Amino acid sequence: MIRSIIAFTLLMVLGLLLIWGGMHNHLILKKPVVLTDTTFEINKGDSFDFITRQLNAQQINVNPFWFKLFAYRNNLARMIKAGEYVLPKGSTCADILKQFNEGKTRQYSITFPEGWSFKQIFQAIKNNPNLEHTLSEQNLTELMSSIGSDKNHPEGLFFPDTYFFEKHTSDAELLKRAHDKMQAVLNEEWQKRAQELPLENPYQALILASIIEKETAAVEERKQIAGVFTRRLKKGMLLQTDPTVIYGMGDDYHGDIRHKDLREPTPYNTYIIEGLPPTPIAMPGKQAINAALHPDDGDTLFFVSRGNGRHAFSASLAEHEKFVDQYQR
């Protein structure tokens, strides 16, 4: 009789364990609890209990008991990473916990096109609602120091690219990434530069690259234009490049350069100042930087726009004037 009771009890326990295991397998590993793609945010300091309640509040019907039991037994409750997640349709409780532990958060993006000014970059950052805004135009000096730059002027120091980031990433953190990438690209290109360039340091190369970037969008012309500017610098000729004049005019530029603008003394008017302007005038890409450091050989000293995105190059002023008459006048 006693043996029968013991056997029956063992069978009951085994049955319960099987039921328990089946419920665990179904509720945690098999049952989809996300019925449609859902955005879910975990803030720093959120407790696991709070996260569980918020999941249910967003119609993600996790069973609190089984969800917590699975999380604590597998040491997952303490390893959850804060951030904004997109929980895919059909996810199970186990899928959700795995995503929370791996930190696979939603990524946003922002693009800085080649040739943009810092003013345009800063405006794009200010307009992005997913970044945490900590900077103002008044504290840009502190920004330059905090990102490790020894320059006071931010122009040209941030690499044009598409950057991905998590929600609440700070604007300063994003700019540091762009700054560090520009420094890496610039230093790499500087190490491979051509010999006998009229450039004393990587920053001067960045200045020249920014002018090349603004002069042409035609990749095949950039080294030709770099050659013109390099020869003019070596000969002590004025660069006489319109993009620097436009940059120096600032908000006074309204789409056209007048003769009096070419005579207006600004630090960026290369029709007046000798050599390079004091800072870059835009954000150059890698190809423009490479062109500045690997100019084409030749004897051309002038170029003029053909009006179709390309330029006519010439070695003499007389030939240049003919092209000006043909394409501009």
Buried (B, 14 or more C-beta within 10 A) or exposed (E): EEEEEEEEEEEEEEEEEEEEEEBBEEBBEEBEBBEEEBEBBBEEEEEBEEBBEBBBEBEBEBBEEBBBBBBEEBEBBEEBBBBBBBBBEEBBBBBBBBBBBEEEBBBBEBEBEBBBBBEBBBEBBEEBEBBEEEBEEEEBEEBBEBBEBEBEBBBBBBBBBEBEBBBBBBBBBBBBBBBBBBBEBBEEBBEEBEEEBBBEEBBBBBBBBBBBBBBBEEEEBBBBBBBBBBBBBEEEBBBBBBBBBBBBBEEEEEEEBEEEBBEBEBEBBBBBBEBBBEBBBBBBBBBBBBBBBBBBEEEBBBBBBEEEEBBBBBBEEEBBBBBBEEBEE
